[in-house]
Amino acid sequence: MALTTVIFDIDGLLIDSEPLWHEAATAVFNQYGVKLTDAMYASTTGLRTKEFVQWWFGYFGIDMEHAAEAEKNIVAGVLKRIEEKANIMPGVPHIFEFFANKQFKIGLATSSPPALIDLVVRMTGIDAFLTATASAEYLPYGKPHPQVYLNCAEAMQSKPTECICFEDSFNGLIAAKAARMKCVIIPHHSLNKDERWGAADLKLSSLQNFGELHFDRLNS
């Protein structure tokens, strides 16, 4: 089936927000006397904030009655940090223009809350390109469950097998493949040699590097 639709993750792919999520989470967890190492944080990249908090509260034995407040404070902290100092990732204008020129339907699917979608859309100026957006915040399950990708495709009236997804995390990659979509992975450079990326249809170092040869390979 010919490809007609492209869906992008947001955090770490369109905007360099993963370090800012880490900063916000570290600041909140410090209030409970614990510290997440870089490796710990990386292991839960792609989870929703609620699941992230519950996982590490359980790991460190923190009372779950504080979980909702911690989640709220992390989200508030990251939104503030993104607005103040986040960088748009290389290749964002290129990739949106590439697919717009092919008259593709374009969507966003993220584990992050709708407020972050709105902020990043405004900062990147991609609103005119978008057909639909989807957040997993209020779904029963977030990534690596495929529902947020399926919801985004449905909102665009696209079949999953017509979709290409762009992701930067392993949880996102699994979600895209579970949805029966093609997946291009663009991992953080520090994780570039991770063998798990072999599950993707294509691995690149930047959105800027995606071109006609890559598209033809995915569409064949």
C-alpha positions as protocol buffer text, in pm:
chain_id: "A"
residue {
  index: 1
  type: MET
  ca { x: 0 y: 0 z: 0 }
}
residue {
  index: 2
  type: ALA
  ca { x: 138 y: 341 z: -98 }
}
residue {
  index: 3
  type: LEU
  ca { x: 238 y: 576 z: 181 }
}
residue {
  index: 4
  type: THR
  ca { x: 19 y: 884 z: 221 }
}
residue {
  index: 5
  type: THR
  ca { x: 75 y: 1000 z: 579 }
}
residue {
  index: 6
  type: VAL
  ca { x: 362 y: 1094 z: 808 }
}
residue {
  index: 7
  type: ILE
  ca { x: 346 y: 1119 z: 1188 }
}
residue {
  index: 8
  type: PHE
  ca { x: 611 y: 1279 z: 1405 }
}
residue {
  index: 9
  type: ASP
  ca { x: 696 y: 1240 z: 1771 }
}
residue {
  index: 10
  type: ILE
  ca { x: 788 y: 1569 z: 1938 }
}
residue {
  index: 11
  type: ASP
  ca { x: 1028 y: 1543 z: 2234 }
}
residue {
  index: 12
  type: GLY
  ca { x: 1385 y: 1489 z: 2122 }
}
residue {
  index: 13
  type: LEU
  ca { x: 1282 y: 1479 z: 1756 }
}
residue {
  index: 14
  type: LEU
  ca { x: 1137 y: 1820 z: 1667 }
}
residue {
  index: 15
  type: ILE
  ca { x: 1269 y: 2005 z: 1969 }
}
residue {
  index: 16
  type: ASP
  ca { x: 1566 y: 1939 z: 2196 }
}
residue {
  index: 17
  type: SER
  ca { x: 1349 y: 1897 z: 2503 }
}
residue {
  index: 18
  type: GLU
  ca { x: 1476 y: 1569 z: 2649 }
}
residue {
  index: 19
  type: PRO
  ca { x: 1752 y: 1740 z: 2852 }
}
residue {
  index: 20
  type: LEU
  ca { x: 1489 y: 1983 z: 2979 }
}
residue {
  index: 21
  type: TRP
  ca { x: 1258 y: 1699 z: 3088 }
}
residue {
  index: 22
  type: HIS
  ca { x: 1562 y: 1556 z: 3267 }
}
residue {
  index: 23
  type: GLU
  ca { x: 1630 y: 1889 z: 3438 }
}
residue {
  index: 24
  type: ALA
  ca { x: 1268 y: 1928 z: 3546 }
}
residue {
  index: 25
  type: ALA
  ca { x: 1246 y: 1570 z: 3673 }
}
residue {
  index: 26
  type: THR
  ca { x: 1576 y: 1601 z: 3859 }
}
residue {
  index: 27
  type: ALA
  ca { x: 1462 y: 1921 z: 4032 }
}
residue {
  index: 28
  type: VAL
  ca { x: 1140 y: 1755 z: 4148 }
}
residue {
  index: 29
  type: PHE
  ca { x: 1299 y: 1427 z: 4255 }
}
residue {
  index: 30
  type: ASN
  ca { x: 1562 y: 1619 z: 4451 }
}
residue {
  index: 31
  type: GLN
  ca { x: 1276 y: 1739 z: 4672 }
}
residue {
  index: 32
  type: TYR
  ca { x: 1226 y: 1377 z: 4777 }
}
residue {
  index: 33
  type: GLY
  ca { x: 1596 y: 1321 z: 4845 }
}
residue {
  index: 34
  type: VAL
  ca { x: 1670 y: 1100 z: 4542 }
}
residue {
  index: 35
  type: LYS
  ca { x: 1869 y: 1145 z: 4222 }
}
residue {
  index: 36
  type: LEU
  ca { x: 1813 y: 986 z: 3884 }
}
residue {
  index: 37
  type: THR
  ca { x: 2131 y: 897 z: 3700 }
}
residue {
  index: 38
  type: ASP
  ca { x: 2154 y: 963 z: 3326 }
}
residue {
  index: 39
  type: ALA
  ca { x: 2120 y: 589 z: 3262 }
}
residue {
  index: 40
  type: MET
  ca { x: 1810 y: 566 z: 3480 }
}
residue {
  index: 41
  type: TYR
  ca { x: 1649 y: 858 z: 3304 }
}
residue {
  index: 42
  type: ALA
  ca { x: 1732 y: 721 z: 2958 }
}
residue {
  index: 43
  type: SER
  ca { x: 1573 y: 385 z: 3043 }
}
residue {
  index: 44
  type: THR
  ca { x: 1230 y: 548 z: 3080 }
}
residue {
  index: 45
  type: THR
  ca { x: 1249 y: 796 z: 2791 }
}
residue {
  index: 46
  type: GLY
  ca { x: 924 y: 798 z: 2595 }
}
residue {
  index: 47
  type: LEU
  ca { x: 697 y: 715 z: 2888 }
}
residue {
  index: 48
  type: ARG
  ca { x: 423 y: 955 z: 2992 }
}
residue {
  index: 49
  type: THR
  ca { x: 508 y: 1174 z: 3290 }
}
residue {
  index: 50
  type: LYS
  ca { x: 254 y: 990 z: 3506 }
}
residue {
  index: 51
  type: GLU
  ca { x: 410 y: 652 z: 3427 }
}
residue {
  index: 52
  type: PHE
  ca { x: 761 y: 795 z: 3466 }
}
residue {
  index: 53
  type: VAL
  ca { x: 678 y: 927 z: 3813 }
}
residue {
  index: 54
  type: GLN
  ca { x: 500 y: 610 z: 3924 }
}
residue {
  index: 55
  type: TRP
  ca { x: 788 y: 392 z: 3804 }
}
residue {
  index: 56
  type: TRP
  ca { x: 1058 y: 584 z: 3989 }
}
residue {
  index: 57
  type: PHE
  ca { x: 845 y: 648 z: 4299 }
}
residue {
  index: 58
  type: GLY
  ca { x: 802 y: 272 z: 4320 }
}
residue {
  index: 59
  type: TYR
  ca { x: 1173 y: 214 z: 4262 }
}
residue {
  index: 60
  type: PHE
  ca { x: 1280 y: 459 z: 4533 }
}
residue {
  index: 61
  type: GLY
  ca { x: 995 y: 375 z: 4772 }
}
residue {
  index: 62
  type: ILE
  ca { x: 843 y: 725 z: 4769 }
}
residue {
  index: 63
  type: ASP
  ca { x: 486 y: 754 z: 4896 }
}
residue {
  index: 64
  type: MET
  ca { x: 251 y: 746 z: 4596 }
}
residue {
  index: 65
  type: GLU
  ca { x: 26 y: 1010 z: 4754 }
}
residue {
  index: 66
  type: HIS
  ca { x: 282 y: 1265 z: 4628 }
}
residue {
  index: 67
  type: ALA
  ca { x: 287 y: 1130 z: 4271 }
}
residue {
  index: 68
  type: ALA
  ca { x: 20 y: 1357 z: 4121 }
}
residue {
  index: 69
  type: GLU
  ca { x: 187 y: 1668 z: 4261 }
}
residue {
  index: 70
  type: ALA
  ca { x: 526 y: 1555 z: 4131 }
}
residue {
  index: 71
  type: GLU
  ca { x: 381 y: 1493 z: 3786 }
}
residue {
  index: 72
  type: LYS
  ca { x: 222 y: 1839 z: 3780 }
}
residue {
  index: 73
  type: ASN
  ca { x: 546 y: 2006 z: 3889 }
}
residue {
  index: 74
  type: ILE
  ca { x: 756 y: 1823 z: 3629 }
}
residue {
  index: 75
  type: VAL
  ca { x: 522 y: 1925 z: 3346 }
}
residue {
  index: 76
  type: ALA
  ca { x: 511 y: 2286 z: 3465 }
}
residue {
  index: 77
  type: GLY
  ca { x: 889 y: 2289 z: 3495 }
}
residue {
  index: 78
  type: VAL
  ca { x: 951 y: 2151 z: 3149 }
}
residue {
  index: 79
  type: LEU
  ca { x: 705 y: 2385 z: 2979 }
}
residue {
  index: 80
  type: LYS
  ca { x: 882 y: 2681 z: 3138 }
}
residue {
  index: 81
  type: ARG
  ca { x: 1223 y: 2550 z: 3036 }
}
residue {
  index: 82
  type: ILE
  ca { x: 1115 y: 2477 z: 2677 }
}
residue {
  index: 83
  type: GLU
  ca { x: 974 y: 2824 z: 2633 }
}
residue {
  index: 84
  type: GLU
  ca { x: 1289 y: 2982 z: 2777 }
}
residue {
  index: 85
  type: LYS
  ca { x: 1569 y: 2782 z: 2616 }
}
residue {
  index: 86
  type: ALA
  ca { x: 1469 y: 2488 z: 2396 }
}
residue {
  index: 87
  type: ASN
  ca { x: 1631 y: 2454 z: 2054 }
}
residue {
  index: 88
  type: ILE
  ca { x: 1445 y: 2340 z: 1744 }
}
residue {
  index: 89
  type: MET
  ca { x: 1616 y: 2032 z: 1604 }
}
residue {
  index: 90
  type: PRO
  ca { x: 1805 y: 2052 z: 1272 }
}
residue {
  index: 91
  type: GLY
  ca { x: 1597 y: 1968 z: 968 }
}
residue {
  index: 92
  type: VAL
  ca { x: 1250 y: 2052 z: 1102 }
}
residue {
  index: 93
  type: PRO
  ca { x: 1160 y: 2300 z: 823 }
}
residue {
  index: 94
  type: HIS
  ca { x: 1314 y: 2064 z: 565 }
}
residue {
  index: 95
  type: ILE
  ca { x: 1119 y: 1754 z: 668 }
}
residue {
  index: 96
  type: PHE
  ca { x: 782 y: 1930 z: 689 }
}
residue {
  index: 97
  type: GLU
  ca { x: 830 y: 2095 z: 351 }
}
residue {
  index: 98
  type: PHE
  ca { x: 946 y: 1762 z: 203 }
}
residue {
  index: 99
  type: PHE
  ca { x: 623 y: 1585 z: 295 }
}
residue {
  index: 100
  type: ALA
  ca { x: 401 y: 1887 z: 227 }
}
residue {
  index: 101
  type: ASN
  ca { x: 541 y: 1895 z: -127 }
}
residue {
  index: 102
  type: LYS
  ca { x: 430 y: 1532 z: -164 }
}
residue {
  index: 103
  type: GLN
  ca { x: 83 y: 1632 z: -40 }
}
residue {
  index: 104
  type: PHE
  ca { x: 113 y: 1398 z: 259 }
}
residue {
  index: 105
  type: LYS
  ca { x: -116 y: 1426 z: 555 }
}
residue {
  index: 106
  type: ILE
  ca { x: 102 y: 1527 z: 850 }
}
residue {
  index: 107
  type: GLY
  ca { x: 37 y: 1454 z: 1218 }
}
residue {
  index: 108
  type: LEU
  ca { x: 199 y: 1464 z: 1560 }
}
residue {
  index: 109
  type: ALA
  ca { x: 171 y: 1181 z: 1814 }
}
residue {
  index: 110
  type: THR
  ca { x: 328 y: 1223 z: 2156 }
}
residue {
  index: 111
  type: SER
  ca { x: 322 y: 1095 z: 2512 }
}
residue {
  index: 112
  type: SER
  ca { x: 343 y: 1457 z: 2626 }
}
residue {
  index: 113
  type: PRO
  ca { x: 40 y: 1664 z: 2732 }
}
residue {
  index: 114
  type: PRO
  ca { x: -158 y: 1882 z: 2487 }
}
residue {
  index: 115
  type: ALA
  ca { x: -7 y: 2198 z: 2640 }
}
residue {
  index: 116
  type: LEU
  ca { x: 336 y: 2088 z: 2519 }
}
residue {
  index: 117
  type: ILE
  ca { x: 201 y: 2014 z: 2170 }
}
residue {
  index: 118
  type: ASP
  ca { x: 58 y: 2366 z: 2151 }
}
residue {
  index: 119
  type: LEU
  ca { x: 382 y: 2523 z: 2272 }
}
residue {
  index: 120
  type: VAL
  ca { x: 606 y: 2331 z: 2030 }
}
residue {
  index: 121
  type: VAL
  ca { x: 375 y: 2391 z: 1734 }
}
residue {
  index: 122
  type: ARG
  ca { x: 389 y: 2763 z: 1807 }
}
residue {
  index: 123
  type: MET
  ca { x: 768 y: 2764 z: 1853 }
}
residue {
  index: 124
  type: THR
  ca { x: 840 y: 2565 z: 1537 }
}
residue {
  index: 125
  type: GLY
  ca { x: 580 y: 2737 z: 1319 }
}
residue {
  index: 126
  type: ILE
  ca { x: 448 y: 2410 z: 1177 }
}
residue {
  index: 127
  type: ASP
  ca { x: 78 y: 2468 z: 1241 }
}
residue {
  index: 128
  type: ALA
  ca { x: -7 y: 2521 z: 872 }
}
residue {
  index: 129
  type: PHE
  ca { x: 142 y: 2180 z: 784 }
}
residue {
  index: 130
  type: LEU
  ca { x: -62 y: 1977 z: 1035 }
}
residue {
  index: 131
  type: THR
  ca { x: -369 y: 1768 z: 968 }
}
residue {
  index: 132
  type: ALA
  ca { x: -400 y: 1626 z: 1322 }
}
residue {
  index: 133
  type: THR
  ca { x: -230 y: 1593 z: 1659 }
}
residue {
  index: 134
  type: ALA
  ca { x: -268 y: 1325 z: 1926 }
}
residue {
  index: 135
  type: SER
  ca { x: -157 y: 1308 z: 2290 }
}
residue {
  index: 136
  type: ALA
  ca { x: -141 y: 990 z: 2495 }
}
residue {
  index: 137
  type: GLU
  ca { x: -183 y: 1179 z: 2824 }
}
residue {
  index: 138
  type: TYR
  ca { x: -542 y: 1064 z: 2885 }
}
residue {
  index: 139
  type: LEU
  ca { x: -526 y: 725 z: 2712 }
}
residue {
  index: 140
  type: PRO
  ca { x: -531 y: 404 z: 2918 }
}
residue {
  index: 141
  type: TYR
  ca { x: -177 y: 331 z: 2794 }
}
residue {
  index: 142
  type: GLY
  ca { x: 99 y: 546 z: 2648 }
}
residue {
  index: 143
  type: LYS
  ca { x: 396 y: 447 z: 2434 }
}
residue {
  index: 144
  type: PRO
  ca { x: 517 y: 174 z: 2380 }
}
residue {
  index: 145
  type: HIS
  ca { x: 146 y: 97 z: 2336 }
}
residue {
  index: 146
  type: PRO
  ca { x: 46 y: 192 z: 1978 }
}
residue {
  index: 147
  type: GLN
  ca { x: -285 y: 365 z: 2059 }
}
residue {
  index: 148
  type: VAL
  ca { x: -164 y: 724 z: 2024 }
}
residue {
  index: 149
  type: TYR
  ca { x: -33 y: 645 z: 1675 }
}
residue {
  index: 150
  type: LEU
  ca { x: -353 y: 465 z: 1580 }
}
residue {
  index: 151
  type: ASN
  ca { x: -559 y: 759 z: 1707 }
}
residue {
  index: 152
  type: CYS
  ca { x: -354 y: 1007 z: 1506 }
}
residue {
  index: 153
  type: ALA
  ca { x: -389 y: 800 z: 1188 }
}
residue {
  index: 154
  type: GLU
  ca { x: -764 y: 763 z: 1242 }
}
residue {
  index: 155
  type: ALA
  ca { x: -801 y: 1138 z: 1289 }
}
residue {
  index: 156
  type: MET
  ca { x: -643 y: 1183 z: 946 }
}
residue {
  index: 157
  type: GLN
  ca { x: -855 y: 903 z: 795 }
}
residue {
  index: 158
  type: SER
  ca { x: -539 y: 707 z: 713 }
}
residue {
  index: 159
  type: LYS
  ca { x: -478 y: 336 z: 744 }
}
residue {
  index: 160
  type: PRO
  ca { x: -182 y: 241 z: 967 }
}
residue {
  index: 161
  type: THR
  ca { x: -5 y: 75 z: 674 }
}
residue {
  index: 162
  type: GLU
  ca { x: -11 y: 409 z: 487 }
}
residue {
  index: 163
  type: CYS
  ca { x: 191 y: 583 z: 760 }
}
residue {
  index: 164
  type: ILE
  ca { x: 557 y: 663 z: 819 }
}
residue {
  index: 165
  type: CYS
  ca { x: 652 y: 755 z: 1176 }
}
residue {
  index: 166
  type: PHE
  ca { x: 958 y: 950 z: 1286 }
}
residue {
  index: 167
  type: GLU
  ca { x: 1081 y: 871 z: 1638 }
}
residue {
  index: 168
  type: ASP
  ca { x: 1382 y: 918 z: 1863 }
}
residue {
  index: 169
  type: SER
  ca { x: 1310 y: 674 z: 2149 }
}
residue {
  index: 170
  type: PHE
  ca { x: 1289 y: 295 z: 2174 }
}
residue {
  index: 171
  type: ASN
  ca { x: 947 y: 311 z: 2338 }
}
residue {
  index: 172
  type: GLY
  ca { x: 827 y: 524 z: 2047 }
}
residue {
  index: 173
  type: LEU
  ca { x: 979 y: 287 z: 1793 }
}
residue {
  index: 174
  type: ILE
  ca { x: 797 y: -9 z: 1949 }
}
residue {
  index: 175
  type: ALA
  ca { x: 471 y: 188 z: 1948 }
}
residue {
  index: 176
  type: ALA
  ca { x: 505 y: 273 z: 1580 }
}
residue {
  index: 177
  type: LYS
  ca { x: 590 y: -81 z: 1477 }
}
residue {
  index: 178
  type: ALA
  ca { x: 309 y: -224 z: 1692 }
}
residue {
  index: 179
  type: ALA
  ca { x: 75 y: 8 z: 1502 }
}
residue {
  index: 180
  type: ARG
  ca { x: 201 y: -157 z: 1177 }
}
residue {
  index: 181
  type: MET
  ca { x: 359 y: 164 z: 1054 }
}
residue {
  index: 182
  type: LYS
  ca { x: 698 y: 227 z: 894 }
}
residue {
  index: 183
  type: CYS
  ca { x: 938 y: 387 z: 1141 }
}
residue {
  index: 184
  type: VAL
  ca { x: 1240 y: 610 z: 1089 }
}
residue {
  index: 185
  type: ILE
  ca { x: 1447 y: 635 z: 1406 }
}
residue {
  index: 186
  type: ILE
  ca { x: 1669 y: 936 z: 1477 }
}
residue {
  index: 187
  type: PRO
  ca { x: 1828 y: 856 z: 1813 }
}
residue {
  index: 188
  type: HIS
  ca { x: 2029 y: 1088 z: 2031 }
}
residue {
  index: 189
  type: HIS
  ca { x: 2391 y: 1072 z: 1917 }
}
residue {
  index: 190
  type: SER
  ca { x: 2498 y: 918 z: 2250 }
}
residue {
  index: 191
  type: LEU
  ca { x: 2272 y: 619 z: 2178 }
}
residue {
  index: 192
  type: ASN
  ca { x: 2348 y: 587 z: 1808 }
}
residue {
  index: 193
  type: LYS
  ca { x: 2515 y: 245 z: 1837 }
}
residue {
  index: 194
  type: ASP
  ca { x: 2232 y: 81 z: 2034 }
}
residue {
  index: 195
  type: GLU
  ca { x: 2151 y: -247 z: 1859 }
}
residue {
  index: 196
  type: ARG
  ca { x: 1779 y: -209 z: 1935 }
}
residue {
  index: 197
  type: TRP
  ca { x: 1748 y: 43 z: 1651 }
}
residue {
  index: 198
  type: GLY
  ca { x: 1767 y: -256 z: 1418 }
}
residue {
  index: 199
  type: ALA
  ca { x: 1391 y: -289 z: 1466 }
}
residue {
  index: 200
  type: ALA
  ca { x: 1339 y: 36 z: 1271 }
}
residue {
  index: 201
  type: ASP
  ca { x: 1288 y: 53 z: 896 }
}
residue {
  index: 202
  type: LEU
  ca { x: 1552 y: 324 z: 871 }
}
residue {
  index: 203
  type: LYS
  ca { x: 1799 y: 495 z: 1106 }
}
residue {
  index: 204
  type: LEU
  ca { x: 1935 y: 846 z: 1043 }
}
residue {
  index: 205
  type: SER
  ca { x: 2141 y: 1097 z: 1238 }
}
residue {
  index: 206
  type: SER
  ca { x: 1918 y: 1396 z: 1158 }
}
residue {
  index: 207
  type: LEU
  ca { x: 1586 y: 1494 z: 1001 }
}
residue {
  index: 208
  type: GLN
  ca { x: 1793 y: 1708 z: 765 }
}
residue {
  index: 209
  type: ASN
  ca { x: 1942 y: 1393 z: 609 }
}
residue {
  index: 210
  type: PHE
  ca { x: 1612 y: 1245 z: 495 }
}
residue {
  index: 211
  type: GLY
  ca { x: 1569 y: 1261 z: 117 }
}
residue {
  index: 212
  type: GLU
  ca { x: 1420 y: 1103 z: -192 }
}
residue {
  index: 213
  type: LEU
  ca { x: 1629 y: 786 z: -175 }
}
residue {
  index: 214
  type: HIS
  ca { x: 1513 y: 721 z: 181 }
}
residue {
  index: 215
  type: PHE
  ca { x: 1153 y: 791 z: 86 }
}
residue {
  index: 216
  type: ASP
  ca { x: 1170 y: 555 z: -212 }
}
residue {
  index: 217
  type: ARG
  ca { x: 1319 y: 284 z: 8 }
}
residue {
  index: 218
  type: LEU
  ca { x: 1034 y: 313 z: 257 }
}
residue {
  index: 219
  type: ASN
  ca { x: 768 y: 334 z: -14 }
}
residue {
  index: 220
  type: SER
  ca { x: 886 y: 31 z: -209 }
}
